[in-house]
Amino acid sequence: METSFSISDRPAKEVAGIIVADLSGDLDTEAAYELESSLSDIVSQDGVKVVLNFSKIRIMNSTAMGVLLSAAEEARKRGGTMKLCSLSDHVREVLDLVGVSSLFEIFPSEAEAVGSFK
C-alpha cells in the first residue's frame, strides 16, 4: 500500500483552462511541505481554476489542512478558485470535524467538480 505522497497536475480534458491536481498517498506533516510548494506554484497564477483530486489520499492531518486553506485563500486573492473532489469518508470527516469543509466547494467526483466551472 502506498504511503508516500505525490502530486501531479494536468489540464482537465472536459473544460479548457482548468488544472486538475491528482494527490496520492498520505497527507502528513512531511507531505504538507511538498503540497505547499506545488500548490504555491499553481495558485500563483491569476484567475486559476484548480480541482484537487483526493481519490488516492488515505489520511490528512491538520498541517496539510492548513496548507489547503492558505492555498485556497491565495487563489481567491488572485481571482481564482480551488475545488476539492473525491474525498474519502475519513478525509471528509476530518474536514467536517474541524469545521472547514464549508470553506471549500467539495464534489463527489472529478467530472462534477470540473463541470461546475461551466
DSSP file (Angstrom, degrees, kcal/mol; ACC not computed):
  #  RESIDUE AA STRUCTURE BP1 BP2  ACC     N-H-->O    O-->H-N    N-H-->O    O-->H-N    TCO  KAPPA ALPHA  PHI   PSI    X-CA   Y-CA   Z-CA
    1    1 A M              0   0    0      0, 0.0     2,-0.3     0, 0.0     0, 0.0   0.000 360.0 360.0 360.0 134.0    0.0    0.0    0.0
    2    2 A E        +     0   0    0      1,-0.2    23,-0.1    23,-0.1     3,-0.0  -0.536 360.0 161.0 -75.4 130.9    1.4    3.4   -1.0
    3    3 A T        +     0   0    0     -2,-0.3    23,-1.4    22,-0.1    -1,-0.2   0.580  45.4  93.4-121.7 -21.3    2.0    5.8    1.9
    4    4 A S  S    S-     0   0    0     21,-0.2     2,-0.3     1,-0.1    23,-0.1  -0.358  75.8-116.7 -71.9 159.0    4.4    8.3    0.4
    5    5 A F        +     0   0    0     20,-0.2     2,-0.3    21,-0.1    20,-0.2  -0.708  34.4 170.2-100.2 145.0    2.8   11.5   -1.0
    6    6 A S  E     -A   24   0A   0     18,-2.2    18,-2.2    -2,-0.3     2,-0.4  -0.990  12.4-166.2-147.6 154.6    2.8   12.7   -4.6
    7    7 A I  E     +A   23   0A   0     -2,-0.3     2,-0.4    16,-0.2    16,-0.2  -0.998   9.3 173.9-138.5 135.0    1.1   15.5   -6.5
    8    8 A S  E     -A   22   0A   0     14,-1.8    14,-3.0    -2,-0.4     2,-0.3  -0.998  15.6-149.1-140.2 141.7    0.9   15.9  -10.3
    9    9 A D  E     +A   21   0A   0     -2,-0.4    12,-0.2    12,-0.3    43,-0.0  -0.826  19.2 165.0-115.1 153.9   -1.1   18.4  -12.2
   10   10 A R  E     -A   20   0A   0     10,-2.2    10,-3.4    -2,-0.3     2,-0.2  -0.971  41.6 -91.3-154.6 158.1   -2.7   18.2  -15.7
   11   11 A P  E     -A   19   0A   0      0, 0.0     8,-0.2     0, 0.0     2,-0.2  -0.522  47.4-107.0 -73.9 145.8   -5.2   20.1  -17.7
   12   12 A A        -     0   0    0      6,-2.7     6,-0.2     3,-0.3     5,-0.1  -0.528  20.6-147.1 -69.7 137.9   -8.8   19.0  -17.4
   13   13 A K  S    S+     0   0    0     -2,-0.2    -1,-0.1     1,-0.2     3,-0.1   0.871  92.5  49.3 -72.2 -37.4  -10.0   17.1  -20.6
   14   14 A E  S    S+     0   0    0      1,-0.2     2,-0.4    -3,-0.0    -1,-0.2   0.838 117.2  29.3 -77.4 -34.8  -13.6   18.3  -20.3
   15   15 A V  S >  S-     0   0    0      3,-0.1     3,-1.0     0, 0.0    -3,-0.3  -0.987  79.7-126.0-134.9 124.4  -13.2   22.1  -19.8
   16   16 A A  T 3  S+     0   0    0     -2,-0.4     3,-0.1     1,-0.2    -3,-0.1  -0.326  89.9  30.5 -66.3 147.9  -10.3   24.2  -21.1
   17   17 A G  T 3  S+     0   0    0      1,-0.2    32,-0.5    -5,-0.1     2,-0.4   0.523  89.0 116.5  85.9   6.7   -8.4   26.4  -18.6
   18   18 A I  E <   - b   0  49A   0     -3,-1.0    -6,-2.7    -6,-0.2     2,-0.5  -0.916  51.5-150.1-111.6 134.5   -8.9   24.1  -15.6
   19   19 A I  E     -Ab  11  50A   0     30,-3.0    32,-2.7    -2,-0.4     2,-0.5  -0.883   6.1-159.2-101.4 129.3   -6.0   22.4  -13.8
   20   20 A V  E     -Ab  10  51A   0    -10,-3.4   -10,-2.2    -2,-0.5     2,-0.6  -0.944   3.8-160.8-106.3 125.3   -6.6   19.1  -12.1
   21   21 A A  E     -Ab   9  52A   0     30,-3.0    32,-2.8    -2,-0.5     2,-0.6  -0.928   7.2-151.9-108.2 115.0   -4.1   18.2   -9.4
   22   22 A D  E     -Ab   8  53A   0    -14,-3.0   -14,-1.8    -2,-0.6     2,-0.4  -0.764  12.9-165.4 -88.4 121.6   -4.0   14.5   -8.6
   23   23 A L  E     +A    7   0A   0     30,-2.4    33,-0.9    -2,-0.6     2,-0.3  -0.836  10.1 175.4-105.7 143.3   -3.0   13.8   -5.0
   24   24 A S  E     +Ab   6  56A   0    -18,-2.2   -18,-2.2    -2,-0.4     2,-0.3  -0.997  38.4  21.3-148.1 153.1   -1.9   10.4   -3.7
   25   25 A G  E    S- b   0  57A   0     31,-2.5    33,-1.9    -2,-0.3     2,-0.5  -0.703 100.3 -25.8  99.0-149.0   -0.6    8.8   -0.6
   26   26 A D  E     -     0   0A   0    -23,-1.4     2,-1.5    -2,-0.3    34,-0.2  -0.914  45.9-145.2-109.7 127.4   -0.8   10.2    3.0
   27   27 A L  E     + b   0  60A   0     32,-2.7    34,-2.4    -2,-0.5    37,-0.3  -0.614  47.4 145.6 -90.4  77.5   -1.1   13.9    3.6
   28   28 A D     >  -     0   0    0     -2,-1.5     4,-1.9    32,-0.2   -23,-0.0  -0.298  67.8 -78.7-100.4-171.1    1.0   14.0    6.8
   29   29 A T  H  > S+     0   0    0      1,-0.2     4,-0.8     2,-0.2     3,-0.0   0.905 130.4  48.5 -60.6 -44.4    3.3   16.8    8.0
   30   30 A E  H >> S+     0   0    0      1,-0.2     4,-0.8     2,-0.2     3,-0.8   0.918 112.8  48.4 -62.3 -43.5    6.2   15.8    5.7
   31   31 A A  H 3> S+     0   0    0      1,-0.2     4,-2.8     2,-0.2    -1,-0.2   0.788  97.7  71.6 -66.9 -27.9    3.9   15.7    2.7
   32   32 A A  H 3X S+     0   0    0     -4,-1.9     4,-2.6     1,-0.2    -1,-0.2   0.840  94.2  54.1 -59.6 -33.6    2.4   19.1    3.7
   33   33 A Y  H <X S+     0   0    0     -4,-0.8     4,-2.1    -3,-0.8    -1,-0.2   0.907 110.6  44.7 -68.3 -41.2    5.7   20.8    2.6
   34   34 A E  H  X S+     0   0    0     -4,-0.8     4,-2.5     2,-0.2     5,-0.2   0.907 114.0  50.7 -67.0 -41.5    5.6   19.2   -0.8
   35   35 A L  H  X S+     0   0    0     -4,-2.8     4,-3.0     1,-0.2     5,-0.3   0.919 109.7  50.7 -59.8 -44.9    1.9   20.1   -1.1
   36   36 A E  H  X S+     0   0    0     -4,-2.6     4,-2.2    -5,-0.2    -2,-0.2   0.920 111.4  47.2 -61.0 -45.6    2.6   23.7   -0.1
   37   37 A S  H  X S+     0   0    0     -4,-2.1     4,-1.6     2,-0.2    -1,-0.2   0.932 115.9  44.0 -62.8 -47.0    5.3   24.1   -2.7
   38   38 A S  H  X S+     0   0    0     -4,-2.5     4,-1.7     1,-0.2    -2,-0.2   0.925 115.7  46.4 -66.7 -45.2    3.3   22.5   -5.5
   39   39 A L  H  X S+     0   0    0     -4,-3.0     4,-3.2    -5,-0.2     5,-0.2   0.850 106.6  59.7 -67.1 -33.1    0.1   24.4   -4.7
   40   40 A S  H  X S+     0   0    0     -4,-2.2     4,-0.9    -5,-0.3    -1,-0.2   0.915 106.4  47.5 -59.7 -43.2    2.0   27.7   -4.4
   41   41 A D  H  < S+     0   0    0     -4,-1.6    -1,-0.2     2,-0.2    -2,-0.2   0.901 116.0  45.0 -62.9 -41.3    3.2   27.3   -8.0
   42   42 A I  H >< S+     0   0    0     -4,-1.7     3,-1.3     1,-0.2    -2,-0.2   0.949 114.8  44.0 -70.6 -50.0   -0.4   26.5   -9.2
   43   43 A V  H 3< S+     0   0    0     -4,-3.2    -1,-0.2     1,-0.3     5,-0.2   0.529  94.2  79.5 -79.7  -3.7   -2.3   29.2   -7.3
   44   44 A S  T 3< S+     0   0    0     -4,-0.9     2,-0.4    -5,-0.2    -1,-0.3   0.603  73.7  96.2 -75.4  -9.0    0.2   31.9   -8.1
   45   45 A Q  S X  S-     0   0    0     -3,-1.3     3,-1.5    -4,-0.2    33,-0.1  -0.685  87.1-113.1 -82.2 128.5   -1.4   32.2  -11.5
   46   46 A D  T 3  S+     0   0    0     -2,-0.4    33,-0.2     1,-0.3    -2,-0.1  -0.382  96.8   5.4 -62.1 133.9   -4.1   34.9  -11.7
   47   47 A G  T 3  S+     0   0    0     31,-2.6    -1,-0.3    28,-0.3    32,-0.1   0.691  88.7 174.1  69.1  20.6   -7.6   33.6  -12.2
   48   48 A V    <   -     0   0    0     -3,-1.5    33,-2.8    -5,-0.2     2,-0.5  -0.278  21.9-155.7 -62.8 143.7   -6.5   29.9  -11.8
   49   49 A K  E     +bc  18  81A   0    -32,-0.5   -30,-3.0    31,-0.2     2,-0.4  -0.975  23.5 173.9-119.7 113.4   -9.2   27.3  -11.7
   50   50 A V  E     -bc  19  82A   0     31,-2.7    33,-2.7    -2,-0.5     2,-0.5  -0.959  23.4-162.6-130.2 140.5   -8.0   24.2   -9.9
   51   51 A V  E     -bc  20  83A   0    -32,-2.7   -30,-3.0    -2,-0.4     2,-0.7  -0.986  13.2-150.7-117.0 124.2   -9.6   20.9   -8.8
   52   52 A L  E     -bc  21  84A   0     31,-3.1    33,-2.2    -2,-0.5     2,-0.7  -0.867  10.9-151.5 -95.6 117.1   -7.7   18.9   -6.2
   53   53 A N  E     +bc  22  85A   0    -32,-2.8   -30,-2.4    -2,-0.7     3,-0.3  -0.809  17.4 178.7 -94.7 112.8   -8.5   15.2   -6.7
   54   54 A F  E >   +     0   0A   0     31,-2.8     3,-2.3    -2,-0.7    34,-0.3   0.193  43.2 118.4 -95.7  13.2   -8.3   13.4   -3.4
   55   55 A S  E 3  S+     0   0A   0      1,-0.3    -1,-0.2    30,-0.1   -31,-0.1   0.737  82.3  39.5 -59.2 -23.3   -9.2    9.9   -4.7
   56   56 A K  E 3  S+b   24   0A   0    -33,-0.9   -31,-2.5    -3,-0.3     2,-0.5   0.134  90.0 108.1-113.1  20.1   -5.9    8.4   -3.7
   57   57 A I  E <   +b   25   0A   0     -3,-2.3    31,-0.3   -33,-0.2    34,-0.2  -0.868  39.0 178.8 -98.6 125.9   -5.5   10.2   -0.4
   58   58 A R  E     +     0   0A   0    -33,-1.9     2,-0.3    -2,-0.5   -32,-0.2   0.879  65.6   9.3 -91.1 -45.0   -5.9    7.9    2.6
   59   59 A I  E     -     0   0A   0    -34,-0.5   -32,-2.7    31,-0.1     2,-0.3  -0.924  56.0-167.1-136.2 158.7   -5.3   10.3    5.5
   60   60 A M  E     -b   27   0A   0     -2,-0.3   -32,-0.2   -34,-0.2     2,-0.2  -0.982   9.9-156.2-146.5 134.9   -4.8   14.1    6.1
   61   61 A N     >  -     0   0    0    -34,-2.4     4,-1.9    -2,-0.3     5,-0.1  -0.494  36.7 -95.5-105.2-179.8   -3.5   15.9    9.1
   62   62 A S  H  > S+     0   0    0      1,-0.2     4,-2.1     2,-0.2     5,-0.1   0.795 119.8  58.6 -67.4 -30.0   -4.0   19.4   10.4
   63   63 A T  H  > S+     0   0    0      2,-0.2     4,-1.7     1,-0.2    -1,-0.2   0.940 108.7  45.0 -64.3 -46.2   -0.8   20.7    8.8
   64   64 A A  H  > S+     0   0    0    -37,-0.3     4,-2.2     1,-0.2    -2,-0.2   0.873 110.2  55.6 -64.1 -37.3   -1.9   19.7    5.4
   65   65 A M  H  X S+     0   0    0     -4,-1.9     4,-2.3     1,-0.2    -1,-0.2   0.901 105.7  51.5 -62.2 -40.6   -5.3   21.2    6.1
   66   66 A G  H  X S+     0   0    0     -4,-2.1     4,-2.4     1,-0.2    -1,-0.2   0.883 107.5  53.0 -62.0 -39.3   -3.7   24.5    6.9
   67   67 A V  H  X S+     0   0    0     -4,-1.7     4,-2.6     2,-0.2    -2,-0.2   0.920 108.7  50.0 -62.0 -44.2   -1.8   24.3    3.6
   68   68 A L  H  X S+     0   0    0     -4,-2.2     4,-2.5     1,-0.2    -2,-0.2   0.916 110.6  49.4 -60.6 -44.2   -5.1   23.8    1.7
   69   69 A L  H  X S+     0   0    0     -4,-2.3     4,-2.1     1,-0.2    -1,-0.2   0.917 112.4  47.3 -62.7 -43.5   -6.7   26.7    3.5
   70   70 A S  H  X S+     0   0    0     -4,-2.4     4,-2.4     2,-0.2    -2,-0.2   0.908 112.7  49.1 -64.2 -42.8   -3.8   29.0    2.7
   71   71 A A  H  X S+     0   0    0     -4,-2.6     4,-2.5     2,-0.2    -2,-0.2   0.902 110.7  50.3 -65.4 -40.8   -3.7   27.9   -1.0
   72   72 A A  H  X S+     0   0    0     -4,-2.5     4,-2.2     1,-0.2    -1,-0.2   0.904 111.3  48.8 -63.9 -40.5   -7.4   28.5   -1.4
   73   73 A E  H  X S+     0   0    0     -4,-2.1     4,-2.4     2,-0.2    -2,-0.2   0.907 110.9  50.0 -65.7 -42.0   -7.1   31.9    0.1
   74   74 A E  H  X S+     0   0    0     -4,-2.4     4,-1.3     2,-0.2    -2,-0.2   0.911 110.1  50.8 -63.3 -42.2   -4.2   32.8   -2.2
   75   75 A A  H  <>S+     0   0    0     -4,-2.5     5,-3.7     1,-0.2     3,-0.4   0.929 110.7  49.2 -60.3 -45.0   -6.2   31.6   -5.2
   76   76 A R  H ><5S+     0   0    0     -4,-2.2     3,-1.8     1,-0.2    -2,-0.2   0.897 106.3  55.8 -62.0 -41.1   -9.1   33.8   -4.1
   77   77 A K  H 3<5S+     0   0    0     -4,-2.4    -1,-0.2     1,-0.3    -2,-0.2   0.819 110.1  46.8 -60.1 -30.4   -6.9   36.8   -3.7
   78   78 A R  T 3<5S-     0   0    0     -4,-1.3   -31,-2.6    -3,-0.4    -1,-0.3   0.200 125.9 -99.9 -98.7  14.9   -5.8   36.4   -7.3
   79   79 A G  T < 5S+     0   0    0     -3,-1.8    -3,-0.2     1,-0.2     2,-0.1   0.686  84.1 123.5  78.7  18.1   -9.3   35.9   -8.7
   80   80 A G      < -     0   0    0     -5,-3.7     2,-0.4    -6,-0.2    -1,-0.2  -0.415  50.8-135.3-105.7-178.5   -9.0   32.1   -8.8
   81   81 A T  E     -c   49   0A   0    -33,-2.8   -31,-2.7    -2,-0.1     2,-0.4  -0.999   7.0-163.3-140.8 139.0  -10.9   29.2   -7.4
   82   82 A M  E     -c   50   0A   0     -2,-0.4    23,-0.5   -33,-0.2     2,-0.3  -0.991  14.2-178.3-124.9 124.4   -9.9   25.9   -5.8
   83   83 A K  E     -cd  51 105A   0    -33,-2.7   -31,-3.1    -2,-0.4     2,-0.3  -0.866  15.0-141.0-120.3 154.4  -12.3   23.0   -5.5
   84   84 A L  E     +cd  52 106A   0     21,-2.6    23,-2.3    -2,-0.3     2,-0.3  -0.857  21.0 177.5-114.2 148.8  -11.9   19.6   -3.9
   85   85 A C  E     +cd  53 107A   0    -33,-2.2   -31,-2.8    -2,-0.3   -30,-0.1  -0.980  51.0  23.8-146.8 161.6  -13.2   16.2   -5.2
   86   86 A S        +     0   0    0     21,-1.6     2,-0.2    -2,-0.3    -1,-0.1   0.843  68.9 177.4  58.5  42.4  -13.3   12.5   -4.5
   87   87 A L        -     0   0    0     20,-0.4    -1,-0.2    -3,-0.1   -32,-0.1  -0.550  28.4-122.2 -76.1 138.9  -12.6   12.8   -0.7
   88   88 A S     >  -     0   0    0    -34,-0.3     4,-2.5   -31,-0.3     5,-0.2  -0.332  29.4-106.7 -68.7 162.7  -12.6    9.5    1.3
   89   89 A D  H  > S+     0   0    0      1,-0.2     4,-2.4     2,-0.2     5,-0.1   0.893 121.0  53.0 -58.1 -39.2  -15.0    9.3    4.2
   90   90 A H  H  > S+     0   0    0      2,-0.2     4,-2.2     1,-0.2    -1,-0.2   0.933 110.3  44.6 -64.2 -46.8  -12.1    9.7    6.6
   91   91 A V  H  > S+     0   0    0      2,-0.2     4,-2.2     1,-0.2    -1,-0.2   0.916 114.4  49.8 -65.1 -42.4  -10.7   12.9    4.9
   92   92 A R  H  X S+     0   0    0     -4,-2.5     4,-2.5     1,-0.2    -1,-0.2   0.903 109.4  52.5 -61.4 -41.4  -14.2   14.4    4.7
   93   93 A E  H  X S+     0   0    0     -4,-2.4     4,-3.0    -5,-0.2    -1,-0.2   0.900 107.8  51.2 -61.2 -42.6  -14.9   13.6    8.3
   94   94 A V  H  X S+     0   0    0     -4,-2.2     4,-2.0     2,-0.2    -2,-0.2   0.932 111.3  47.3 -61.8 -46.0  -11.6   15.4    9.3
   95   95 A L  H  X>S+     0   0    0     -4,-2.2     5,-2.1     1,-0.2     6,-1.2   0.905 114.5  47.6 -62.0 -40.9  -12.7   18.5    7.4
   96   96 A D  H  <5S+     0   0    0     -4,-2.5     3,-0.4     3,-0.2    -2,-0.2   0.923 110.4  51.3 -65.6 -44.8  -16.1   18.4    8.9
   97   97 A L  H  <5S+     0   0    0     -4,-3.0    -1,-0.2     1,-0.3    -2,-0.2   0.877 112.8  44.8 -61.6 -38.9  -14.8   17.9   12.5
   98   98 A V  H  <5S-     0   0    0     -4,-2.0    -1,-0.3    -5,-0.2    -2,-0.2   0.660 112.8-122.5 -80.9 -15.8  -12.5   20.8   12.2
   99   99 A G  T  <5S+     0   0    0     -4,-0.9    -3,-0.2    -3,-0.4    -2,-0.1   0.722  81.2 109.5  85.6  22.3  -15.3   22.9   10.6
  100  100 A V    > < +     0   0    0     -5,-2.1     3,-1.9    -6,-0.2     4,-0.4   0.500  46.2  90.6-107.6  -4.7  -13.5   23.8    7.4
  101  101 A S  G >  S+     0   0    0     -6,-1.2     3,-1.2     1,-0.3    -1,-0.1   0.825  83.6  60.1 -61.5 -28.4  -15.5   21.7    4.9
  102  102 A S  G 3  S+     0   0    0      1,-0.2    -1,-0.3    -7,-0.2    -2,-0.1   0.632  94.4  64.9 -73.3 -11.9  -17.9   24.7    4.4
  103  103 A L  G <  S+     0   0    0     -3,-1.9     2,-0.3     2,-0.0    -1,-0.2   0.557 101.7  56.8 -85.3  -8.2  -14.9   26.8    3.2
  104  104 A F  S <  S-     0   0    0     -3,-1.2     2,-0.7    -4,-0.4   -21,-0.1  -0.894  81.7-123.4-121.5 149.9  -14.4   24.6    0.2
  105  105 A E  E     -d   83   0A   0    -23,-0.5   -21,-2.6    -2,-0.3     2,-0.4  -0.866  38.9-167.8 -85.7 121.4  -16.6   23.5   -2.7
  106  106 A I  E     -d   84   0A   0     -2,-0.7   -21,-0.2   -23,-0.2     3,-0.0  -0.947   7.3-171.3-120.0 132.4  -16.5   19.7   -2.4
  107  107 A F  E     -d   85   0A   0    -23,-2.3   -21,-1.6    -2,-0.4   -20,-0.4  -0.905  29.4-130.2-123.7 148.7  -17.7   17.4   -5.1
  108  108 A P  S    S+     0   0    0      0, 0.0     2,-0.3     0, 0.0   -23,-0.1   0.811  90.9  22.9 -66.2 -29.8  -18.1   13.6   -5.2
  109  109 A S  S  > S-     0   0    0      1,-0.1     4,-1.9   -24,-0.1     5,-0.1  -0.916  73.9-118.8-137.6 161.7  -16.2   13.2   -8.5
  110  110 A E  H  > S+     0   0    0     -2,-0.3     4,-3.0     1,-0.2     5,-0.3   0.902 114.2  56.5 -62.6 -42.5  -13.7   14.9  -10.6
  111  111 A A  H  > S+     0   0    0      1,-0.2     4,-2.5     2,-0.2    -1,-0.2   0.897 108.5  46.9 -59.1 -40.8  -16.2   15.2  -13.5
  112  112 A E  H  > S+     0   0    0      2,-0.2     4,-1.3     1,-0.2    -1,-0.2   0.899 113.0  48.8 -68.5 -40.2  -18.7   17.0  -11.2
  113  113 A A  H  < S+     0   0    0     -4,-1.9     3,-0.4     2,-0.2     4,-0.3   0.944 115.2  43.6 -64.2 -48.2  -16.0   19.4   -9.9
  114  114 A V  H >< S+     0   0    0     -4,-3.0     3,-1.6     1,-0.2     4,-0.3   0.919 112.2  54.1 -63.2 -43.5  -14.7   20.2  -13.4
  115  115 A G  H >< S+     0   0    0     -4,-2.5     3,-1.4    -5,-0.3    -1,-0.2   0.755  94.0  70.0 -62.8 -25.0  -18.3   20.6  -14.7
  116  116 A S  T 3< S+     0   0    0     -4,-1.3    -1,-0.3    -3,-0.4    -2,-0.2   0.657  90.0  63.2 -69.7 -13.7  -19.1   23.1  -12.0
  117  117 A F  T <         0   0    0     -3,-1.6    -1,-0.3    -4,-0.3    -2,-0.2   0.625 360.0 360.0 -82.3 -13.4  -16.8   25.6  -13.7
  118  118 A K    <         0   0    0     -3,-1.4    -1,-0.2    -4,-0.3    -2,-0.1   0.490 360.0 360.0 -67.5 360.0  -19.0   25.6  -16.9
